[in-house]
Amino acid sequence: MAENLTADQVVADPAWLPYKVRDESRSLELVHLSRDQLKDLFFLDKRSHPDRWNKVSGDAPRVEIPVSAVADSASTAASGQCHYIFHSAFCCSTLMSRALDIEGVACVLREPRPLHELVVKMTGSDLTDQQKIALHLVLDLMQRPRLPGEKTIIKPANLANPLIDRIMERQPNARALLMYCSLPAFLLAIARKRRWSWARNFAAFYRSHLEFETEQTRDLLLLTDLQMAAFLWLQQQAQFARLVREPPAGRVATLRADLFVARPTEALFAAAALFDLRLDEGQAAAITGGPLFQGHAKSSGEIFDEARQKRNDALVKLAFGPEIEQAIAWGEAVAAEASIPLELSAPLIG
Protein backbone atom coordinates (compact mmCIF):
# COMPACT_ATOMS: atom_id res chain seq x y z
CA MET A 1 0.00 0.00 0.00
CA ALA A 2 1.19 3.53 -0.78
CA GLU A 3 1.95 5.61 2.30
CA ASN A 4 1.52 9.29 3.16
CA LEU A 5 -0.85 10.09 0.30
CA THR A 6 -3.61 12.59 0.92
CA ALA A 7 -7.07 12.18 -0.55
CA ASP A 8 -6.50 15.31 -2.65
CA GLN A 9 -3.33 13.82 -4.13
CA VAL A 10 -5.18 10.66 -5.11
CA VAL A 11 -8.00 12.60 -6.76
CA ALA A 12 -5.55 14.85 -8.61
CA ASP A 13 -3.75 11.90 -10.23
CA PRO A 14 -5.99 10.02 -12.71
CA ALA A 15 -3.58 7.07 -12.67
CA TRP A 16 -5.22 6.12 -9.35
CA LEU A 17 -8.16 3.96 -10.39
CA PRO A 18 -10.80 2.27 -8.22
CA TYR A 19 -10.07 -1.44 -7.90
CA LYS A 20 -12.11 -2.79 -4.98
CA VAL A 21 -15.09 -1.67 -2.93
CA ARG A 22 -14.46 -2.37 0.75
CA ASP A 23 -16.06 -2.03 4.18
CA GLU A 24 -19.71 -2.16 3.07
CA SER A 25 -19.03 0.44 0.35
CA ARG A 26 -17.53 2.89 2.83
CA SER A 27 -14.01 2.75 1.38
CA LEU A 28 -12.26 2.12 -1.92
CA GLU A 29 -9.01 0.40 -2.74
CA LEU A 30 -7.30 2.12 -5.65
CA VAL A 31 -4.44 0.90 -7.82
CA HIS A 32 -1.93 3.15 -9.62
CA LEU A 33 -1.75 2.19 -13.30
CA SER A 34 0.05 4.05 -16.06
CA ARG A 35 -1.54 4.64 -19.45
CA ASP A 36 0.68 1.93 -20.97
CA GLN A 37 -0.30 -0.56 -18.28
CA LEU A 38 -3.99 0.10 -18.89
CA LYS A 39 -3.61 -0.61 -22.59
CA ASP A 40 -1.82 -3.89 -21.88
CA LEU A 41 -4.49 -5.20 -19.49
CA PHE A 42 -7.39 -7.12 -20.99
CA PHE A 43 -9.56 -6.40 -17.93
CA LEU A 44 -9.26 -4.30 -14.77
CA ASP A 45 -9.84 -7.33 -12.61
CA LYS A 46 -7.13 -9.73 -11.45
CA ARG A 47 -9.63 -12.60 -11.45
CA SER A 48 -9.68 -12.46 -15.26
CA HIS A 49 -6.33 -13.45 -16.76
CA PRO A 50 -4.43 -13.37 -13.42
CA ASP A 51 -1.08 -14.19 -15.06
CA ARG A 52 -1.31 -11.15 -17.31
CA TRP A 53 -2.48 -8.96 -14.42
CA ASN A 54 0.49 -10.02 -12.31
CA LYS A 55 2.90 -9.48 -15.20
CA VAL A 56 1.61 -6.01 -16.08
CA SER A 57 0.53 -4.57 -12.76
CA GLY A 58 1.35 -7.01 -9.97
CA ASP A 59 3.65 -4.53 -8.22
CA ALA A 60 1.49 -1.46 -8.83
CA PRO A 61 1.07 0.82 -5.77
CA ARG A 62 -2.25 0.67 -3.94
CA VAL A 63 -4.04 2.87 -1.46
CA GLU A 64 -7.28 2.60 0.50
CA ILE A 65 -9.36 5.73 1.09
CA PRO A 66 -12.70 6.42 2.80
CA VAL A 67 -15.46 7.22 0.33
CA SER A 68 -16.56 10.16 2.46
CA ALA A 69 -13.08 11.73 2.25
CA VAL A 70 -13.04 12.10 -1.52
CA ALA A 71 -16.65 12.02 -2.79
CA ASP A 72 -17.02 15.80 -3.15
CA SER A 73 -13.55 16.51 -4.56
CA ALA A 74 -13.82 13.60 -7.03
CA SER A 75 -17.09 14.98 -8.36
CA THR A 76 -15.39 18.31 -9.01
CA ALA A 77 -12.41 16.58 -10.68
CA ALA A 78 -14.56 14.47 -13.02
CA SER A 79 -13.74 16.52 -16.09
CA GLY A 80 -13.58 15.27 -19.65
CA GLN A 81 -16.02 13.10 -21.55
CA CYS A 82 -16.92 9.53 -20.70
CA HIS A 83 -18.80 7.03 -22.86
CA TYR A 84 -19.76 3.37 -22.54
CA ILE A 85 -19.78 0.02 -24.30
CA PHE A 86 -22.44 -2.18 -22.72
CA HIS A 87 -22.85 -5.74 -23.95
CA SER A 88 -24.60 -9.06 -23.48
CA ALA A 89 -21.57 -11.39 -23.94
CA PHE A 90 -20.10 -13.26 -26.93
CA CYS A 91 -20.47 -10.17 -29.14
CA CYS A 92 -16.90 -8.92 -29.78
CA SER A 93 -17.19 -6.09 -27.25
CA THR A 94 -13.64 -6.67 -26.02
CA LEU A 95 -12.37 -6.43 -29.59
CA MET A 96 -14.22 -3.14 -30.12
CA SER A 97 -12.93 -1.78 -26.81
CA ARG A 98 -9.33 -2.61 -27.68
CA ALA A 99 -9.69 -1.13 -31.17
CA LEU A 100 -10.89 2.17 -29.68
CA ASP A 101 -8.10 2.26 -27.09
CA ILE A 102 -5.94 4.82 -28.91
CA GLU A 103 -3.43 6.88 -26.95
CA GLY A 104 -4.29 10.56 -27.01
CA VAL A 105 -7.75 9.84 -28.40
CA ALA A 106 -9.53 7.46 -26.02
CA CYS A 107 -8.56 5.36 -23.02
CA VAL A 108 -10.76 2.30 -22.52
CA LEU A 109 -11.30 0.81 -19.06
CA ARG A 110 -12.38 -2.78 -19.56
CA GLU A 111 -14.56 -4.49 -16.96
CA PRO A 112 -13.55 -2.52 -13.85
CA ARG A 113 -14.08 -4.69 -10.80
CA PRO A 114 -15.92 -2.15 -8.55
CA LEU A 115 -18.98 -2.08 -10.83
CA HIS A 116 -19.14 -5.88 -10.62
CA GLU A 117 -18.83 -5.76 -6.83
CA LEU A 118 -21.53 -3.12 -6.39
CA VAL A 119 -24.11 -4.92 -8.50
CA VAL A 120 -23.67 -8.28 -6.74
CA LYS A 121 -24.14 -6.56 -3.37
CA MET A 122 -27.40 -4.91 -4.38
CA THR A 123 -30.42 -5.77 -2.27
CA GLY A 124 -32.99 -6.78 -4.83
CA SER A 125 -32.91 -4.27 -7.65
CA ASP A 126 -31.83 -1.24 -5.63
CA LEU A 127 -28.68 0.21 -4.12
CA THR A 128 -28.39 1.44 -0.56
CA ASP A 129 -27.62 5.13 -0.06
CA GLN A 130 -24.00 4.25 0.75
CA GLN A 131 -23.71 2.09 -2.36
CA LYS A 132 -25.07 4.94 -4.50
CA ILE A 133 -22.42 7.29 -3.10
CA ALA A 134 -19.74 4.68 -3.79
CA LEU A 135 -21.02 4.15 -7.35
CA HIS A 136 -20.94 7.88 -8.05
CA LEU A 137 -17.41 8.10 -6.68
CA VAL A 138 -16.22 5.16 -8.79
CA LEU A 139 -17.71 6.72 -11.92
CA ASP A 140 -16.24 10.14 -11.15
CA LEU A 141 -12.77 8.71 -10.58
CA MET A 142 -12.86 6.60 -13.73
CA GLN A 143 -14.09 9.50 -15.85
CA ARG A 144 -10.94 11.60 -15.30
CA PRO A 145 -8.89 11.73 -18.55
CA ARG A 146 -5.52 9.96 -18.36
CA LEU A 147 -3.98 12.29 -20.97
CA PRO A 148 -4.99 15.85 -21.94
CA GLY A 149 -7.79 15.77 -24.49
CA GLU A 150 -8.25 12.02 -24.17
CA LYS A 151 -11.78 10.70 -23.66
CA THR A 152 -12.64 7.80 -21.41
CA ILE A 153 -14.64 4.79 -22.57
CA ILE A 154 -15.77 2.23 -20.02
CA LYS A 155 -16.75 -1.31 -20.94
CA PRO A 156 -18.31 -2.86 -17.84
CA ALA A 157 -18.76 -6.60 -17.48
CA ASN A 158 -22.25 -7.60 -18.59
CA LEU A 159 -22.99 -8.61 -15.00
CA ALA A 160 -23.08 -4.85 -14.31
CA ASN A 161 -25.91 -4.25 -16.80
CA PRO A 162 -28.49 -3.68 -14.02
CA LEU A 163 -26.51 -0.49 -13.23
CA ILE A 164 -26.85 1.00 -16.73
CA ASP A 165 -29.78 3.27 -15.88
CA ARG A 166 -27.99 4.65 -12.82
CA ILE A 167 -24.76 5.14 -14.78
CA MET A 168 -26.44 7.02 -17.61
CA GLU A 169 -28.38 9.16 -15.15
CA ARG A 170 -25.18 10.06 -13.31
CA GLN A 171 -23.43 11.03 -16.56
CA PRO A 172 -26.14 12.68 -18.71
CA ASN A 173 -23.70 13.57 -21.49
CA ALA A 174 -22.45 10.01 -21.88
CA ARG A 175 -23.27 8.00 -24.99
CA ALA A 176 -23.55 4.24 -25.10
CA LEU A 177 -22.92 1.51 -27.65
CA LEU A 178 -25.00 -1.58 -26.90
CA MET A 179 -23.35 -4.68 -28.37
CA TYR A 180 -25.11 -8.02 -28.70
CA CYS A 181 -25.24 -11.19 -30.77
CA SER A 182 -28.26 -13.02 -32.13
CA LEU A 183 -30.10 -15.55 -29.97
CA PRO A 184 -28.81 -18.53 -32.04
CA ALA A 185 -25.24 -17.22 -31.85
CA PHE A 186 -25.52 -16.73 -28.09
CA LEU A 187 -26.79 -20.27 -27.52
CA LEU A 188 -24.14 -21.71 -29.82
CA ALA A 189 -21.44 -19.89 -27.82
CA ILE A 190 -22.81 -21.25 -24.54
CA ALA A 191 -22.73 -24.79 -25.93
CA ARG A 192 -19.30 -24.36 -27.55
CA LYS A 193 -17.74 -23.10 -24.32
CA ARG A 194 -19.76 -25.46 -22.09
CA ARG A 195 -20.85 -22.46 -20.00
CA TRP A 196 -23.86 -24.23 -18.49
CA SER A 197 -23.30 -23.21 -14.86
CA TRP A 198 -22.41 -19.64 -15.88
CA ALA A 199 -25.69 -19.29 -17.77
CA ARG A 200 -27.74 -20.81 -14.95
CA ASN A 201 -26.14 -18.65 -12.26
CA PHE A 202 -26.45 -15.51 -14.36
CA ALA A 203 -30.07 -16.26 -15.22
CA ALA A 204 -30.85 -16.77 -11.52
CA PHE A 205 -29.14 -13.45 -10.80
CA TYR A 206 -31.57 -11.74 -13.21
CA ARG A 207 -34.51 -12.89 -11.09
CA SER A 208 -33.72 -9.81 -8.99
CA HIS A 209 -33.44 -7.56 -12.05
CA LEU A 210 -36.33 -8.63 -14.26
CA GLU A 211 -37.11 -6.65 -17.39
CA PHE A 212 -40.14 -8.86 -18.11
CA GLU A 213 -41.86 -12.00 -16.92
CA THR A 214 -44.17 -14.48 -18.64
CA GLU A 215 -45.79 -17.71 -17.59
CA GLN A 216 -42.97 -19.63 -19.27
CA THR A 217 -40.23 -17.81 -17.34
CA ARG A 218 -41.65 -17.88 -13.82
CA ASP A 219 -40.08 -21.18 -12.77
CA LEU A 220 -36.48 -21.40 -13.98
CA LEU A 221 -36.03 -24.84 -12.46
CA LEU A 222 -38.25 -26.24 -15.19
CA LEU A 223 -35.99 -24.95 -17.96
CA THR A 224 -33.14 -26.77 -19.69
CA ASP A 225 -29.64 -25.32 -19.54
CA LEU A 226 -30.00 -23.75 -22.97
CA GLN A 227 -33.47 -22.40 -22.21
CA MET A 228 -31.91 -20.74 -19.15
CA ALA A 229 -29.31 -19.22 -21.47
CA ALA A 230 -32.12 -18.02 -23.74
CA PHE A 231 -33.87 -16.48 -20.73
CA LEU A 232 -30.66 -14.62 -19.90
CA TRP A 233 -30.32 -13.37 -23.48
CA LEU A 234 -33.96 -12.23 -23.48
CA GLN A 235 -33.60 -10.26 -20.23
CA GLN A 236 -30.58 -8.42 -21.57
CA GLN A 237 -32.22 -7.90 -24.97
CA ALA A 238 -35.33 -6.48 -23.31
CA GLN A 239 -33.20 -4.06 -21.30
CA PHE A 240 -31.29 -2.92 -24.38
CA ALA A 241 -34.54 -2.43 -26.32
CA ARG A 242 -35.88 -0.26 -23.49
CA LEU A 243 -32.67 1.76 -23.34
CA VAL A 244 -32.95 2.49 -27.06
CA ARG A 245 -36.51 3.76 -26.59
CA GLU A 246 -35.91 5.97 -23.55
CA PRO A 247 -32.88 8.27 -23.98
CA PRO A 248 -32.81 11.25 -26.36
CA ALA A 249 -32.20 10.25 -29.96
CA GLY A 250 -28.52 9.79 -30.79
CA ARG A 251 -27.40 8.94 -27.27
CA VAL A 252 -27.57 5.15 -27.71
CA ALA A 253 -26.67 2.97 -30.70
CA THR A 254 -26.67 -0.80 -31.12
CA LEU A 255 -24.33 -3.18 -32.91
CA ARG A 256 -24.87 -6.88 -33.63
CA ALA A 257 -21.71 -8.96 -33.54
CA ASP A 258 -22.02 -10.51 -36.99
CA LEU A 259 -22.29 -7.06 -38.59
CA PHE A 260 -19.16 -5.94 -36.75
CA VAL A 261 -17.28 -9.03 -37.96
CA ALA A 262 -18.48 -8.59 -41.55
CA ARG A 263 -17.86 -4.83 -41.72
CA PRO A 264 -15.23 -4.03 -39.07
CA THR A 265 -13.86 -0.79 -40.54
CA GLU A 266 -17.30 0.71 -41.04
CA ALA A 267 -18.35 -0.31 -37.53
CA LEU A 268 -15.18 1.00 -35.89
CA PHE A 269 -15.43 4.34 -37.71
CA ALA A 270 -19.11 4.64 -36.74
CA ALA A 271 -18.35 3.84 -33.09
CA ALA A 272 -15.66 6.53 -33.07
CA ALA A 273 -18.20 8.99 -34.52
CA LEU A 274 -20.77 8.03 -31.85
CA PHE A 275 -18.21 8.82 -29.16
CA ASP A 276 -16.95 11.91 -31.03
CA LEU A 277 -13.41 10.54 -31.27
CA ARG A 278 -10.70 11.84 -33.60
CA LEU A 279 -10.50 8.85 -35.95
CA ASP A 280 -10.86 8.99 -39.72
CA GLU A 281 -11.76 6.13 -42.05
CA GLY A 282 -8.14 5.54 -43.08
CA GLN A 283 -7.06 5.20 -39.45
CA ALA A 284 -9.98 2.85 -38.78
CA ALA A 285 -8.98 0.72 -41.77
CA ALA A 286 -5.38 0.56 -40.51
CA ILE A 287 -6.59 -0.73 -37.14
CA THR A 288 -8.98 -3.34 -38.53
CA GLY A 289 -6.35 -4.49 -41.01
CA GLY A 290 -3.72 -4.83 -38.31
CA PRO A 291 -2.69 -7.56 -35.87
CA LEU A 292 -5.46 -6.88 -33.34
CA PHE A 293 -8.10 -8.14 -35.77
CA GLN A 294 -6.04 -11.19 -36.72
CA GLY A 295 -5.87 -12.61 -33.20
CA HIS A 296 -8.04 -13.28 -30.17
CA ALA A 297 -9.16 -10.12 -28.36
CA LYS A 298 -8.73 -11.77 -24.95
CA SER A 299 -5.32 -13.30 -25.53
CA SER A 300 -1.92 -12.14 -26.65
CA GLY A 301 -0.22 -13.44 -29.79
CA GLU A 302 -2.77 -16.17 -30.57
CA ILE A 303 -3.94 -16.05 -34.19
CA PHE A 304 -7.66 -16.51 -34.77
CA ASP A 305 -8.28 -19.59 -36.91
CA GLU A 306 -11.64 -19.13 -38.65
CA ALA A 307 -11.56 -22.60 -40.23
CA ARG A 308 -11.01 -24.25 -36.85
CA GLN A 309 -13.84 -22.18 -35.35
CA LYS A 310 -16.20 -23.38 -38.07
CA ARG A 311 -15.16 -26.99 -37.47
CA ASN A 312 -15.75 -26.57 -33.74
CA ASP A 313 -19.17 -25.04 -34.34
CA ALA A 314 -20.09 -27.92 -36.64
CA LEU A 315 -19.14 -30.40 -33.91
CA VAL A 316 -21.16 -28.46 -31.34
CA LYS A 317 -24.21 -28.49 -33.60
CA LEU A 318 -23.74 -32.21 -34.12
CA ALA A 319 -23.66 -32.79 -30.35
CA PHE A 320 -26.28 -30.27 -29.21
CA GLY A 321 -28.23 -29.39 -32.35
CA PRO A 322 -31.71 -30.51 -31.19
CA GLU A 323 -31.29 -28.83 -27.78
CA ILE A 324 -30.10 -25.60 -29.42
CA GLU A 325 -33.02 -25.57 -31.88
CA GLN A 326 -35.48 -26.26 -29.05
CA ALA A 327 -34.07 -23.37 -27.00
CA ILE A 328 -34.17 -21.02 -30.02
CA ALA A 329 -37.83 -21.86 -30.65
CA TRP A 330 -38.65 -21.41 -26.96
CA GLY A 331 -36.81 -18.09 -26.82
CA GLU A 332 -38.48 -16.77 -29.96
CA ALA A 333 -41.90 -17.70 -28.56
CA VAL A 334 -41.19 -15.89 -25.30
CA ALA A 335 -39.84 -12.89 -27.22
CA ALA A 336 -43.05 -12.69 -29.24
CA GLU A 337 -45.21 -12.95 -26.12
CA ALA A 338 -43.22 -10.28 -24.26
CA SER A 339 -42.76 -8.01 -27.32
CA ILE A 340 -38.96 -8.29 -27.19
CA PRO A 341 -37.30 -7.53 -30.54
CA LEU A 342 -34.88 -10.16 -31.79
CA GLU A 343 -32.99 -7.36 -33.56
CA LEU A 344 -32.47 -4.01 -31.85
CA SER A 345 -33.32 -0.67 -33.42
CA ALA A 346 -30.94 2.33 -33.57
CA PRO A 347 -28.26 0.32 -35.42
CA LEU A 348 -24.75 1.77 -35.47
CA ILE A 349 -24.40 0.71 -39.10
CA GLY A 350 -27.24 -0.01 -41.51
PADO-55745 format. One line per field, with one value per residue (C-alpha): x, y, z; residue in one letter. Coordinates in steps of 0.1 Angstrom, whole numbers, plus 5000, padded with zeros to 4 digits. Example, Ala and Ser with C-alpha at 12.3 -4.5 7.8 and 13.67 -1.06 7.14 Angstrom:
<rs>
east	(5123 5137)
north	(4955 4989)
up	(5078 5071)
pafi	(a s)
</rs>
This chain:
<rs>
east	(5000 5012 5019 5015 4992 4964 4929 4935 4967 4948 4920 4945 4963 4940 4964 4948 4918 4892 4899 4879 4849 4855 4839 4803 4810 4825 4860 4877 4910 4927 4956 4981 4982 5001 4985 5007 4997 4960 4964 4982 4955 4926 4904 4907 4902 4929 4904 4903 4937 4956 4989 4987 4975 5005 5029 5016 5005 5013 5036 5015 5011 4977 4960 4927 4906 4873 4845 4834 4869 4870 4834 4830 4864 4862 4829 4846 4876 4854 4863 4864 4840 4831 4812 4802 4802 4776 4772 4754 4784 4799 4795 4831 4828 4864 4876 4858 4871 4907 4903 4891 4919 4941 4966 4957 4922 4905 4914 4892 4887 4876 4854 4865 4859 4841 4810 4809 4812 4785 4759 4763 4759 4726 4696 4670 4671 4682 4713 4716 4724 4760 4763 4749 4776 4803 4790 4791 4826 4838 4823 4838 4872 4871 4859 4891 4911 4945 4960 4950 4922 4918 4882 4874 4854 4842 4833 4817 4812 4778 4770 4769 4741 4715 4735 4732 4702 4720 4752 4736 4716 4748 4766 4739 4763 4776 4767 4764 4771 4750 4766 4749 4748 4717 4699 4712 4748 4745 4732 4759 4786 4772 4773 4807 4823 4802 4791 4761 4767 4776 4743 4723 4739 4736 4699 4692 4709 4684 4655 4663 4666 4637 4629 4599 4581 4558 4542 4570 4598 4583 4599 4635 4640 4617 4640 4669 4704 4700 4665 4681 4707 4679 4661 4693 4697 4660 4664 4694 4678 4647 4668 4687 4655 4641 4673 4671 4635 4641 4671 4672 4678 4715 4726 4724 4733 4733 4757 4751 4783 4780 4777 4808 4827 4815 4821 4848 4861 4827 4816 4848 4846 4809 4817 4843 4818 4792 4818 4830 4866 4893 4895 4891 4882 4919 4929 4900 4910 4946 4934 4910 4937 4963 4973 4945 4919 4940 4941 4920 4908 4913 4947 4981 4998 4972 4961 4923 4917 4884 4884 4890 4862 4838 4848 4842 4808 4799 4809 4788 4758 4763 4763 4737 4718 4683 4687 4699 4670 4645 4659 4658 4622 4614 4632 4615 4581 4588 4602 4570 4548 4568 4572 4610 4627 4651 4670 4675 4667 4691 4717 4752 4756 4728)
north	(5000 5035 5056 5093 5101 5126 5122 5153 5138 5107 5126 5149 5119 5100 5071 5061 5040 5023 4986 4972 4983 4976 4980 4978 5004 5029 5027 5021 5004 5021 5009 5032 5022 5040 5046 5019 4994 5001 4994 4961 4948 4929 4936 4957 4927 4903 4874 4875 4865 4866 4858 4888 4910 4900 4905 4940 4954 4930 4955 4985 5008 5007 5029 5026 5057 5064 5072 5102 5117 5121 5120 5158 5165 5136 5150 5183 5166 5145 5165 5153 5131 5095 5070 5034 5000 4978 4943 4909 4886 4867 4898 4911 4939 4933 4936 4969 4982 4974 4989 5022 5023 5048 5069 5106 5098 5075 5054 5023 5008 4972 4955 4975 4953 4979 4979 4941 4942 4969 4951 4917 4934 4951 4942 4932 4957 4988 5002 5014 5051 5043 5021 5049 5073 5047 5041 5079 5081 5052 5067 5101 5087 5066 5095 5116 5117 5100 5123 5158 5158 5120 5107 5078 5048 5022 4987 4971 4934 4924 4914 4952 4957 4963 4995 5010 5033 5046 5051 5070 5092 5101 5110 5127 5136 5100 5080 5042 5015 4984 4953 4920 4888 4870 4845 4815 4828 4833 4797 4783 4801 4787 4752 4756 4769 4745 4775 4758 4768 4804 4807 4792 4814 4845 4837 4832 4866 4883 4871 4902 4924 4914 4933 4911 4880 4855 4823 4804 4822 4821 4788 4786 4752 4738 4751 4732 4747 4763 4776 4793 4808 4820 4835 4854 4866 4878 4897 4916 4921 4935 4959 4971 4976 4997 5018 5025 5038 5060 5083 5113 5103 5098 5089 5052 5030 4992 4968 4931 4910 4895 4929 4941 4910 4914 4952 4960 4992 5007 4997 5010 5043 5046 5038 5065 5090 5080 5088 5119 5105 5118 5089 5090 5061 5055 5052 5028 5007 5006 4993 4967 4955 4952 4924 4931 4919 4888 4874 4867 4899 4882 4867 4879 4866 4838 4839 4835 4804 4809 4774 4757 4778 4766 4730 4734 4750 4721 4696 4715 4715 4678 4672 4697 4706 4695 4712 4744 4744 4737 4766 4790 4781 4786 4819 4832 4823 4841 4871 4873 4870 4897 4920 4917 4925 4898 4926 4960 4993 5023 5003 5018 5007 5000)
up	(5000 4992 5023 5032 5003 5009 4995 4973 4959 4949 4932 4914 4898 4873 4873 4906 4896 4918 4921 4950 4971 5007 5042 5031 5003 5028 5014 4981 4973 4943 4922 4904 4867 4839 4805 4790 4817 4811 4774 4781 4805 4790 4821 4852 4874 4886 4886 4847 4832 4866 4849 4827 4856 4877 4848 4839 4872 4900 4918 4912 4942 4961 4985 5005 5011 5028 5003 5025 5023 4985 4972 4968 4954 4930 4916 4910 4893 4870 4839 4803 4784 4793 4771 4775 4757 4773 4760 4765 4761 4731 4709 4702 4728 4740 4704 4699 4732 4723 4688 4703 4729 4711 4731 4730 4716 4740 4770 4775 4809 4804 4830 4861 4892 4914 4892 4894 4932 4936 4915 4933 4966 4956 4977 4952 4923 4944 4959 4994 4999 5008 4976 4955 4969 4962 4927 4920 4933 4912 4881 4888 4894 4863 4841 4847 4815 4816 4790 4781 4755 4758 4763 4786 4774 4800 4791 4822 4825 4814 4850 4857 4832 4860 4868 4833 4841 4872 4852 4824 4848 4867 4834 4813 4785 4781 4750 4749 4724 4731 4716 4713 4692 4679 4700 4680 4682 4719 4725 4702 4722 4755 4741 4725 4757 4779 4800 4815 4851 4841 4822 4850 4877 4856 4848 4885 4892 4868 4889 4910 4879 4857 4826 4819 4831 4814 4824 4807 4827 4862 4872 4860 4875 4848 4820 4803 4805 4770 4778 4809 4785 4763 4793 4801 4765 4765 4798 4784 4750 4767 4787 4756 4737 4765 4767 4729 4734 4764 4760 4736 4700 4692 4727 4723 4693 4689 4671 4664 4665 4630 4614 4632 4620 4585 4583 4609 4595 4590 4625 4641 4623 4633 4669 4669 4655 4681 4708 4690 4687 4664 4641 4603 4580 4569 4605 4612 4582 4595 4629 4615 4590 4617 4641 4667 4642 4633 4668 4698 4716 4750 4745 4733 4702 4694 4658 4652 4631 4614 4598 4631 4646 4619 4625 4663 4657 4634 4661 4687 4664 4659 4696 4708 4676 4688 4722 4706 4681 4709 4730 4700 4693 4730 4732 4700 4714 4747 4728 4708 4739 4757 4727 4728 4695 4682 4664 4681 4666 4664 4646 4645 4609 4585)
pafi	(m a e n l t a d q v v a d p a w l p y k v r d e s r s l e l v h l s r d q l k d l f f l d k r s h p d r w n k v s g d a p r v e i p v s a v a d s a s t a a s g q c h y i f h s a f c c s t l m s r a l d i e g v a c v l r e p r p l h e l v v k m t g s d l t d q q k i a l h l v l d l m q r p r l p g e k t i i k p a n l a n p l i d r i m e r q p n a r a l l m y c s l p a f l l a i a r k r r w s w a r n f a a f y r s h l e f e t e q t r d l l l l t d l q m a a f l w l q q q a q f a r l v r e p p a g r v a t l r a d l f v a r p t e a l f a a a a l f d l r l d e g q a a a i t g g p l f q g h a k s s g e i f d e a r q k r n d a l v k l a f g p e i e q a i a w g e a v a a e a s i p l e l s a p l i g)
</rs>
